[in-house]
């Protein structure tokens, strides 16, 4: 919500953060207390309660960090925001992994869960001051905070429904499948989520650019920006899906080891939905930029009902494979519903992927299947170079595209 408001009036970021950041932290503190009380009342040992008491401190810090990052996005400083997010993730994952390896305990990993958001918040505040997004001042305003939270509530509901749809298959599978199967499916699902996170490459800048141009009434600019963002989504998502679908088993064997070989087939099916999920991120950015939250909530409920029907209909007879195909179906339905919504409310249809990209992807897929069948072991992963080679040979990606991406990242482009 902050991104949408600030992108239309960048000068408002100073006052908005100064007036509402404390309230965001307060909401995070209340969330932390709620989780802590739940853990204390549950059947958990004391060491789990202590770990939660420490790790939960990340909740209010992340609440502040989210607001500051939204302000950076609102100014189009996407590369700066990405740097902060990367630092946060690296402290959590890298520090946690190193701590476990050195001490064989989870204590340092728990501390890393808090240190990551703290490091991210420090870097984010420095970025806002350097780029004149926020002075760092705080003067809380209760009325302005309530107004902002009321405006943000529909967006929070949309995020909550999206989270339920994303994990519903796992929850239903856990009711019927063996724990080992559920654990393997969870690994495959998390790997898919990591790939889909690439959708932020197009989704975050798209929300800023589309909000700003919609606010200015520049519908031709909105159409061009939306088409470009969809092109980026296809360019990232389709090759990712092709690579994982064709080489899922050697990827799993290399990253997780042969003892997790059962994850491979599930990941191969789930990867079919990767490009759809990334495209949906861009479609959702247009919906959020327009602010048509009532229609968006109605569409999300339709998606939730369809996802539940697919999960219950496929998981029972087909188990984990059924859950994976249900995820693919839900992703397809999401793209279709979002496209219908954008057509009817905003007047823009989602463009189709470029013919050259489709041809290059099909050629790459065929070559990777041959490599998978003929090359032994992990050497099959060398076939990944086939995908960029096909994209370059088919002139899907040109040197001008590479230069544009480099300049965008190096300048912290303001859209």
C-alpha positions in Angstrom: 0.0 0.0 0.0 2.8 2.4 0.8 4.4 1.7 -2.5 1.2 2.6 -4.4 0.7 5.8 -2.4 4.4 7.0 -2.6 4.8 6.1 -6.3 2.0 8.6 -7.0 3.4 11.3 -4.7 7.1 10.6 -3.9 7.4 13.7 -1.7 4.9 12.2 0.8 7.3 9.4 1.8 9.0 11.5 4.5 5.8 12.3 6.4 4.2 8.8 5.8 7.1 7.0 7.3 7.5 9.5 10.1 3.8 9.2 11.0 3.2 5.5 10.5 6.4 3.6 11.1 5.9 3.4 14.9 2.4 2.0 14.4 3.8 -0.7 12.1 6.3 -1.7 14.8 3.5 -1.8 17.3 1.5 -4.1 15.1 4.6 -6.3 14.9 5.0 -6.3 18.7 1.4 -7.4 19.1 2.0 -10.2 16.6 5.1 -11.2 18.4 3.2 -11.3 21.7 0.4 -13.4 20.2 2.8 -16.0 18.8 4.7 -16.1 22.1 1.5 -16.6 24.1 0.4 -19.4 21.7 3.8 -21.2 22.1 3.7 -20.8 25.9 0.2 -22.3 26.1 1.0 -25.1 23.7 2.6 -28.5 24.5 6.1 -27.3 23.7 9.3 -27.9 25.7 11.0 -25.0 27.4 13.8 -24.8 24.9 11.3 -24.3 22.1 9.7 -21.5 24.1 13.0 -19.8 24.6 13.9 -20.2 20.9 10.6 -18.6 20.0 11.1 -15.8 22.4 14.4 -14.9 20.6 13.4 -15.6 17.0 10.1 -13.8 17.4 11.9 -10.5 17.9 12.3 -10.5 14.2 8.6 -9.9 13.7 8.5 -6.2 14.9 11.8 -5.5 13.1 10.5 -7.0 9.9 7.3 -4.9 10.3 9.5 -1.8 10.3 11.7 -3.1 7.5 8.7 -3.8 5.2 7.5 -0.2 5.5 10.9 1.2 4.7 11.4 -1.1 1.8 7.9 -0.2 0.5 9.0 3.5 0.5 12.1 2.6 -1.5 9.9 0.8 -4.0 7.7 3.8 -4.2 10.6 5.9 -5.3 11.6 3.3 -7.9 14.8 2.4 -6.1 14.3 -1.3 -6.8 18.0 -2.3 -7.0 18.6 -0.6 -3.6 15.7 -2.5 -2.2 17.0 -5.8 -3.7 20.4 -5.2 -2.1 18.8 -4.8 1.3 16.7 -7.9 0.9 19.7 -9.9 -0.3 21.7 -8.8 2.8 18.8 -9.8 5.0 18.5 -13.3 3.5 22.2 -13.9 3.5 22.6 -13.1 7.2 19.7 -15.4 8.0 20.7 -18.3 5.8 24.4 -17.9 5.7 24.8 -17.0 9.4 22.4 -19.7 10.5 24.1 -22.4 8.4 27.5 -21.4 9.6 26.3 -21.4 13.2 24.9 -24.9 13.0 28.1 -26.2 11.3 30.4 -24.7 13.9 28.4 -25.4 17.1 26.1 -28.3 16.0 23.3 -26.4 17.8 20.5 -24.2 16.6 21.2 -21.3 19.0 23.2 -19.2 16.5 20.7 -20.0 13.7 17.9 -18.6 15.9 20.0 -15.4 16.6 20.6 -15.1 12.8 16.8 -15.0 12.3 16.8 -11.8 14.3 20.1 -10.4 13.0 19.0 -10.6 9.4 16.1 -8.2 9.7 18.2 -5.9 11.9 21.0 -5.7 9.3 18.4 -5.1 6.6 16.7 -2.3 8.6 20.0 -0.5 9.2 20.9 -0.7 5.5 17.3 0.3 4.4 17.3 3.4 6.7 20.7 4.4 5.3 19.4 4.0 1.8 16.3 6.1 2.5 18.5 8.9 3.9 21.0 8.8 1.1 18.3 9.0 -1.6 16.1 11.5 0.2 13.2 9.1 0.8 13.0 9.6 4.5 14.9 11.8 6.9 14.8 9.3 9.7 12.5 11.4 11.9 9.6 9.9 13.8 6.5 11.8 14.9 3.7 9.2 15.2 0.3 10.2 14.1 -2.5 8.0 15.3 -5.1 9.2 12.8 -2.8 8.9 9.8 -1.8 5.4 11.0 -5.5 4.3 11.2 -6.2 5.7 7.8 -3.3 3.8 6.3 -4.1 0.5 8.0 -7.7 0.8 6.9 -6.5 1.3 3.3 -4.0 -1.5 3.6 -6.5 -4.1 5.1 -7.8 -5.3 1.7 -4.3 -5.8 0.5 -3.4 -7.7 3.7 -6.5 -10.0 3.1 -5.3 -10.6 -0.5 -1.9 -11.5 0.8 -3.4 -13.9 3.4 -5.6 -15.6 0.8 -2.6 -16.0 -1.5 -0.6 -17.6 1.3 -3.5 -20.0 2.0 -3.7 -21.0 -1.6 0.1 -21.5 -1.8 0.2 -23.9 1.2 -3.3 -25.5 1.0 -2.0 -28.5 -1.0 0.7 -29.2 1.6 -1.8 -29.0 4.5 -4.3 -31.4 2.8 -1.5 -33.8 1.7 -0.3 -34.0 5.3 -3.7 -35.2 6.4 -3.5 -38.3 4.1 0.1 -39.0 3.2 2.9 -40.5 5.2 5.2 -38.0 7.1 8.1 -39.0 4.8 6.1 -38.2 1.7 4.9 -35.0 3.2 8.4 -33.9 4.0 9.6 -34.6 0.5 6.8 -32.6 -1.0 7.5 -29.8 1.4 11.1 -29.7 0.1 9.9 -29.6 -3.5 7.4 -26.9 -2.7 10.0 -24.7 -1.0 12.3 -25.1 -4.0 9.5 -24.0 -6.3 8.8 -21.0 -4.0 12.5 -20.0 -4.3 12.2 -20.0 -8.1 8.9 -18.1 -8.0 10.6 -15.4 -5.9 12.3 -14.4 -9.1 8.9 -12.9 -10.0 10.0 -9.9 -7.9 12.4 -9.1 -10.8 9.3 -7.9 -12.7 6.6 -7.6 -10.0 8.2 -5.0 -7.7 9.3 -2.5 -10.4 5.9 -3.0 -12.2 3.9 -2.0 -9.1 5.9 1.2 -8.8 5.8 2.1 -12.6 2.1 1.1 -13.1 0.9 3.0 -10.0 2.8 6.1 -11.0 1.5 6.1 -14.6 -2.1 5.2 -13.6 -2.0 8.1 -11.1 -0.9 10.4 -13.9 -3.6 9.1 -16.3 -1.0 7.8 -18.7 -2.8 4.8 -20.1 -0.6 4.4 -23.1 2.4 4.3 -20.7 0.6 1.8 -18.5 0.0 -0.5 -21.5 3.7 -0.3 -22.5 4.9 -0.9 -19.0 2.6 -3.8 -18.4 3.6 -5.4 -21.7 7.3 -5.0 -20.8 6.8 -6.4 -17.3 4.9 -9.4 -18.8 7.8 -9.9 -21.2 10.3 -10.0 -18.3 8.1 -12.5 -16.5 8.0 -14.8 -19.5 11.7 -14.4 -20.1 12.5 -15.4 -16.5 9.7 -17.9 -15.9 9.6 -20.0 -19.1 13.3 -20.9 -19.2 13.2 -21.6 -15.4 10.3 -24.0 -15.9 12.0 -25.7 -18.9 15.2 -26.2 -16.9 13.7 -27.7 -13.8 11.1 -29.8 -15.6 13.7 -31.5 -17.8 16.6 -31.7 -15.3 14.7 -32.0 -12.0 16.4 -35.2 -10.9 20.1 -34.2 -11.4 19.3 -30.9 -9.7 17.8 -32.6 -6.7 20.6 -35.2 -6.5 23.3 -32.5 -6.6 21.6 -30.1 -4.1 20.0 -32.6 -1.7 21.8 -35.9 -2.3 20.5 -39.3 -3.6 18.7 -40.0 -0.4 16.2 -37.3 -1.3 15.6 -38.7 -4.8 11.8 -38.8 -4.2 11.7 -35.0 -4.3 12.7 -35.0 -8.0 9.4 -36.1 -9.6 7.4 -33.8 -7.4 9.6 -30.9 -8.3 9.4 -31.7 -11.9 5.6 -31.4 -11.9 5.6 -28.3 -9.7 8.0 -26.6 -12.0 5.4 -26.6 -14.7 3.6 -23.8 -12.7 6.7 -21.7 -12.1 6.3 -19.5 -15.1 2.6 -19.1 -14.4 3.2 -18.0 -10.8 5.8 -15.5 -12.0 3.4 -14.1 -14.6 0.7 -13.9 -11.9 3.0 -11.6 -9.9 3.0 -9.1 -12.7 -0.7 -9.4 -13.3 -1.3 -8.8 -9.6 0.9 -5.7 -9.7 -1.5 -4.2 -12.2 -4.5 -5.0 -10.0 -2.8 -3.5 -6.9 -1.7 -0.5 -8.8 -5.3 0.2 -9.9 -6.5 -0.3 -6.4 -9.6 -2.4 -7.4 -9.5 -4.3 -4.1 -13.1 -5.4 -3.9 -12.9 -7.1 -7.3 -9.5 -8.5 -6.4 -10.9 -10.1 -3.2 -13.8 -11.6 -5.1 -11.3 -13.1 -7.6 -9.0 -14.4 -4.9 -12.0 -16.2 -3.2 -12.8 -17.8 -6.6 -9.1 -19.0 -6.8 -9.2 -20.3 -3.3 -12.4 -22.4 -3.9 -10.9 -23.8 -7.2 -7.6 -24.6 -5.5 -9.4 -26.4 -2.6 -11.5 -28.4 -5.1 -8.4 -29.4 -7.1 -6.5 -30.4 -3.9 -9.3 -32.5 -2.5 -10.1 -34.0 -5.9 -6.5 -35.0 -6.8 -4.6 -35.6 -3.6 -6.9 -38.4 -2.4 -6.4 -40.7 -5.4 -2.9 -39.6 -6.6 -1.2 -38.5 -3.4 1.8 -36.1 -3.7 1.7 -36.2 -7.5 -1.9 -35.1 -7.3 -1.0 -32.2 -5.0 1.7 -31.1 -7.4 -0.8 -31.2 -10.4 -3.3 -29.3 -8.2 -0.7 -26.6 -7.7 -0.2 -26.4 -11.5 -4.0 -26.1 -12.0 -4.4 -23.4 -9.3 -1.6 -21.4 -10.9 -3.3 -21.6 -14.3 -6.6 -20.6 -12.9 -5.0 -17.7 -11.1 -3.5 -16.3 -14.3 -6.8 -16.7 -16.2 -8.8 -15.0 -13.4 -6.3 -12.2 -13.0 -6.4 -11.6 -16.8 -10.2 -11.5 -16.9 -10.2 -9.0 -14.0 -7.6 -6.8 -15.7 -9.6 -6.9 -18.9 -12.9 -6.0 -17.3 -11.8 -3.4 -14.7 -8.7 -1.8 -16.2 -9.1 -2.7 -19.9 -5.7 -4.3 -20.4 -5.2 -7.9 -21.5 -2.2 -9.9 -20.6 0.1 -10.2 -23.7 1.1 -13.6 -24.9 4.8 -14.7 -24.8 6.8 -13.8 -27.9 6.9 -16.4 -30.6 10.7 -16.4 -30.6 10.8 -17.2 -26.9 8.3 -20.1 -27.3 10.3 -21.6 -30.1 13.6 -21.2 -28.3 12.1 -22.8 -25.1 10.8 -25.7 -27.1 14.1 -26.3 -28.8 16.0 -26.0 -25.5 13.5 -28.5 -23.9 14.1 -31.0 -26.7 17.8 -30.7 -26.4 17.7 -31.1 -22.6 15.6 -34.2 -22.8 18.2 -35.8 -25.1 21.0 -34.7 -22.7 19.0 -36.1 -19.7 18.7 -39.5 -21.5 22.2 -39.8 -22.8 24.6 -38.0 -20.4 25.4 -39.8 -17.1 25.0 -38.4 -13.5 25.5 -34.8 -12.6 27.1 -34.1 -15.9 23.6 -33.6 -17.2 23.5 -30.2 -15.4 26.0 -28.9 -18.0 23.0 -28.9 -20.3 21.8 -25.8 -18.6 24.0 -23.8 -20.9 21.7 -24.9 -23.7 18.9 -22.5 -22.5 20.8 -19.2 -22.7 22.4 -20.4 -25.9 19.0 -21.0 -27.5 17.8 -17.6 -26.2 20.7 -15.8 -27.8 20.6 -17.9 -31.0 16.9 -17.1 -31.4 17.6 -13.4 -30.7 15.2 -13.6 -27.7 17.9 -11.9 -25.7 20.2 -9.3 -27.3 23.3 -7.4 -26.1 21.0 -4.4 -25.8 18.9 -6.2 -23.3 21.9 -7.1 -21.2 23.1 -3.5 -21.2 19.7 -2.2 -20.2 19.5 -4.6 -17.3 23.1 -3.7 -16.2 22.3 0.0 -16.3 19.1 -0.5 -14.5 20.8 -2.3 -11.6 23.8 0.0 -11.4 21.9 3.3 -11.4 19.1 2.3 -9.0 16.8 3.4 -11.7 13.7 5.4 -10.6 11.5 4.1 -13.4 
